[in-house]
């Protein structure tokens, strides 16, 4: 891939600093709250749902069934990406973000109220799958508009940093979710946690979502969208236009996301199962390792985005993909010593590599598409990559471990995913700031 250095540029300051920070906060806060809802399900799928929604004599079978519902949340994302990505280009980024936040919040709250398999039989897992589907639709529609909210208010010369606001959401949400579950497991007995404790983490999402709505409703739409609206340049059929005219950018954006998604699933989901069931770690030890790594990502994500503004986005991204491939083999090898310290260090290192892919990722993806098709193109790329990467990863990790009784196939799987990411980076293009500046000037005046 042809990589060119990024020259220093004077910042575009047509948007007021106050609005830029408000957009950053709205993107970060709302996405963090939505990923809290999504992450609390992911953690519960690893440690709770196999027991109460998918009971089976074989623990592996229960785990596979629970991770199947985890995958439903990814498979449903394209539905959200198609519906809300299109709407983001037609009715605006802000309106989409309000709708998606409400959708995922209601679905998560209802999961907390679901009776278990022991109470209502097969209806319980069926209802769980349906609500998980609704969660996925909400998250699929959220990401594209959240990224555009912060990046289209911010300086396009620093898009890596401003767009990282939405990228901080997953580790922040994951931190809150695992923190809530860790506290509940510490203060409640095993039976109390399985009976009702896990539900608390789902039910409190109502308060968090209300807070996120309050922030988003106070913010106007982005200057770029307002300029597109004023010019009458909003697309009439954005999905068809992307599929017909933006095939290479779409392929680049999709492939670039696969490696980070697989790595994140390994660090935050599969590590729970592997560490507890195979290596004998306590649930609290594994949760603490994930929480420490997630807390560090709150800083490494924007740092990686900012570095990608200074050097080259694709270079930073690609170097992290190579590092993640090597890390997987080292991590699993040294983890066989069953040291809690190694577990923490290894998990943190994995999430640092993830940060240096995921932090610049939002900017890289939106830069592949013209402003008038950004919401649709970015949302389609995000959601379809999620199926290939994040949806299959926990299931495949568990299946490979069960079939070969070795971590080696798991590490190879991650390496293959990172190679696909490298292909996507090679197909992609570097930032074209000039595309935004004209819209920013006009939109700020409206």
N, C-alpha and C positions, 0 to 999 in steps of 0.2 A: 504494500500500500504506500502511496506517496504521502509523506508527512512533511508538512512545512512548519517552520517555527511561527509562533504567534507573536507579532510585533506589539510592543506597548502602544496603547491607544488612549487618547483622552476620553474620559467617561462621558456618555450621553446623559445629560442631566435635565432633559425636558420634563421628566416626572419628578415631583417633589419628593424629598427624602422621607417625609412622613408617610406618604402613600406607598412608597417602596417598602418601608418597614412594616406597614399594616398588611400589605399583600404577602410579605414573607411570613408574618405571624399567622395570617389566615390560612395560608397553604400548609404551613407546618402543623398548626394546632388541629385543623380539621382532619388532615391525613393521619396524624398521630392517633386521634381518637378513633378513626375508622379502622386503623390497623391494630389498635388495642382490641377492638371487637373481633377482628380476624385472627389475631395472634392468640387470644385467650382460647379460641376454639382449637387452634393448632396444638397448643400445649395440652388441652384437655383430651384431644384425640390420641395423644401419646400415652397419657397416664390415667385417664378416667373412663372415657367412652368405651374402650374394649370390655370393661367390666360391667357397665350399667346399661349400655344400649346394644352391644354386640357380644353377649355372653357366649363363650365357647370353652370347651375343655382344653383346647390347644391355645396357649397364649399368642402364638404366631398368627393363628387364624383371626383372633379377635383384633389384633393390631392391624392386620391387613384390611379388615373390614372398616375399621375406624379411619385408616388412612385413605380408604376409598372415598369416604365422605369428605375428607380433607381435599381430595382431588376434585370433587364436585364443585368446590368453591373456586377452583381455577378454571374448570371446564365452562362454568357459567359466566366467566369474565368476558368472553367475546360477545355475549349477549349485551352486557352492559357497555362494552366498548363500541359495539355497533350502534346501539340506541343513543347513548349519551355522548359518544364521540361526535356523532353527526349533529346532535343538538348543540354541542359546544361551538360548532362552526356556524350554526343557524340562529340560535337564540342567545348565545353568550356563555362565557365560562362560569360566571357567578351563579346563574340560575341552576345550571347543572350541578354545581357543588352543593347547593342547598338540598336538592332532591336526593342526591346519592347519600348524603349524610343521614337524612331521615330514613331512607330505605334500609341501610345497614344497621342503624341503631334499633329500629323496630324489630328486625329479624333477630338480632343478638339478644334483646330483652326477652323475646318469646322463647328462645332456646333455654334461657334460665328458668322458664316456667314449665318446660316439657316433663310429663311423666316418663318414667323409665320403662324399659322392656318388661321388667317384672310387674309393672302396674297395668299396662295396656297392650302388651305383646308387640306384634310386628308394626303396629301403628306408630310406636315411638321412634324407631329408626327411620321409618318412612317420613315422618314429620320433620325429623332432624335433617334428612337429606334435602327436603323442600326448603327449609329455612337456611340451610347452608348454601343452597342455590341462590337464594335472595341476597345473602351476604356477598357472594361472588359477583352478582350483577352490580351491586352497589360499588364494590371496589373496582370492578372493571370500568365503570363510568367515571370514577373519581379521579384516577391518576392523571389522565391527559389534561383535564381542566385545571387540576391543582398545580401541575407543573407550569402551565401557561399563565396562571394567575400571578405567580411570583416572577417568572422569567420575562413576561411581557410588561410588567411594571418596572423591572430592574434594568440596569445598564446592559445592553447586549454585548458589550466588551467584557463583561463579567458574568455572562450567563451561567457559567459553570457553578459559580457561587450562589447566585440568586435562585437558580433552578433546583439547587440541592435542598431547598426548604422542604419540598415534597418528599425528597429522599430520606430526610431525617425522620419522617413519620413512621416508617416500619420499625427501626430500632427503638424509637421512643415508645411506640405502641407495644412492641415486644417486651420492653423493659417494664412498662406498667402492668402488662398481662402476667408475665412471669413473677413480678414482684407481688401482685395480688395473690396468685396461687401459692407462692412461697410462704407468705404470711399466713394464709389459711391453713396450709399443711402444718405449720409450726404451732398454731394456737388450737387446732382441732385434732381430735383423734382420727385414726385412719377411717373408722366406720362413719364418724360424723362428717368427715370431708366427702366421702362417697355418697352419703345420704343427702346432704344439703349444702355442704361448704362450697363445692365447686360452683353452685348456682349463684352465689353472691357476686362472684367475679363477672358474671354475665349481666346480672340485674343492675349493677351500679353503672353500667354503660349508659343508662337513661340520663343520668346527671351529666356525664361527660359529653354526650351528644348535644344536650341542651346548651352547654357552654360553647361548643363548636358552632352551633347555629347562630348564637348571639354575635359571635365575632364575624361570621361570614355575611350576615344580613346587613352589617354596617358598612360594607365595602362595595364600591361601584365596580363595574366591569373594567377590563384592561384597556389601556389606550389603543392598543393594536386592534382589538375587536371593535371599539367605538369608531375607529377610522375606517375599517372595513364596512361597517354598517352605514356610515355617512356617505361613503363612496358608492354604495350599492354593489359591493364586490363579494358579498357573501355567496358561497356556492349553493346551487340549487340541488345538486345530487352529489354531495361530497364523497360518499362511499364509492360510487361508480367512478368518479373522477380520480380518486386515489388508486383504485385497482387498475385503471386504464393507463394513467400517465405517471404514476409514482411507484412502479414495480421495484426498481432497484433500490430507491430509498426505503421502501417498506421491507424488502428482504434484508437490507443492512441493519435496520432498526430491530427487526425480529431476532436475527441471529446474534446481534450484540448483547441481547438480554439473557440468552440461555445460560451461559456460564454463571453469572451472578445469581440467577434464580436457583440453580442446582446447588451452588455453594451455600447459599443462605438456608436452604432446606436441610442440608447436611449439618450445618452448625447449630441450628436452632430447633430442628424437629427430630431428625434421625439421631442426633447425639443423645437426646433424652432416652430414646428406646435402647440404643446400643449401650449407653453408659449404665443404665439401670438393669436391663435384662441380661446382657452379655458379660459386663465387667463387674457387676455387683455394687456399683456406687449407690449411695442413698439418693433419693429423689431430690432432696434439698441441695446436695453437692452439685448435681448437674444443673439445677436451676440457677444456682449462684454463679456458675461458670458462664452460662448464657447471659445472665443479667450484667455481669461485669463487662463482657464483650459488647453488649448492647449499649451500655452506658458510655463506653469509650467511643462508640460510633456516633454519638451525638456531636462529637468534636471532629472525628476523622472524616465524616461525610462532607461537611462544608469545607474542611481543609483540602480534601481531595478535589472538590469542585473548584476551589480557588487556585490550586496548583495547576489544574488543567487549563485555566484561563491564561496562566503565565507561560506554560511550556507548550504542550500540544495535547488536546483532549484524547485523541486516539492513541498517542504514545503512552500516556499515563494509564489509560484503560487497558491497553495490551500488555504492558509490563505487569500489571496486577493479575491478569489472567494467567500469565506464565507462572508467576509466584504462587498462585492458588493451586495450580497443577502439581507443583513440587511439594507444597505444604501438605497436601492430602496424604501422600505416602509417608512423609516424616511423622505426621500427627498420629496416624493409626499405629505405626510401628512403635513409637515411644509410649503410646497409651496402653500398650499391653502390660506395662509395668504396674498399672492400676494406681498410679499416683494422683491424688486430688490436685496437687500443684501442677502437674503436667496437663491434667484435664483443663484447668483454668487457663494456663498459658497457651495451650494449643487452640482452645476455642477462641480466645482473644485474638490470636494471630490470624486464624481463619477469617474472623469478622473484620480485621484490619484490611486484609486483601479484598474482602468483599466491599469495604468502604471505597477503596480506590478504583473499583469498577462501578459500583452503584452510585457513588457521589457524582462523578462526571456524566453518568448515564442519561439523566433527564435532559441535560443540555445537548448531548450528542443526538438523542432521538429526535427532539423537536427541530434541531438544525437540519435534519434530513428533508424537511417538508417546508413548502412556502407558507407564509403566515395565514393565508386564506384556507389552507387545508390542514393546518397543524393539529387541531383537536382531533379530527377524524383519523389522520395518519398516525399520530402518536398513540391514540387509544387502541387502534387496531393492532399496532405493533406490540404494545404492552400486553394486551389480552391474549393474542395468539401465541406469543412467546411464552406466556405463563403456562399454557397447556403443554407445550413441548418441554419446558424446563421445570417450573415449580410444581405443576400438578403431578407429573409422573415420578419426580425424584424420590419422595419418601416411600412410595410404593415399590419402586425399583430397588432402592437401597435395601429395604426389608426383604424383598424377594431374592435379591442376589446374596444377601447374608444367609438366608435360610437355605438356598440351593447349594452354595459353596462352603458355607461355614468359615468364611474368610473375609477380611476387610479389603483384600486386594481388588476384587471386581468393583467394589464401591469407589475406590480411588481411581480406577481406570475410567469408570463412568463419568466422574467429575472431570477428568482430563479431556475426555471426548467432548464434553459440553463446553469447556474452555476453548478448545480448538474451533468449535463452531462460532464462538464469540469473536475469535481472531479473524475468521472469514468475514463476518459482518463488519468488523472495523475496516477491513481492506476494501469492502464494497462501498463504504460510506464516504462522506465528504466532510471537509473542515467547515468551521463556522463562516457564514457570510453576513457580517454585521450590517452591511448596506441594505439588506432586505427589510430590516426592522426600523432603521432610523427615520425613514420618510413617514411610516405609519405612526411612529412614536410622536413625531412633531405634530402631525395632524390630529392624532387622538388626544393628546394633551390639551389641545386648544378647544376640543368639543366638550 
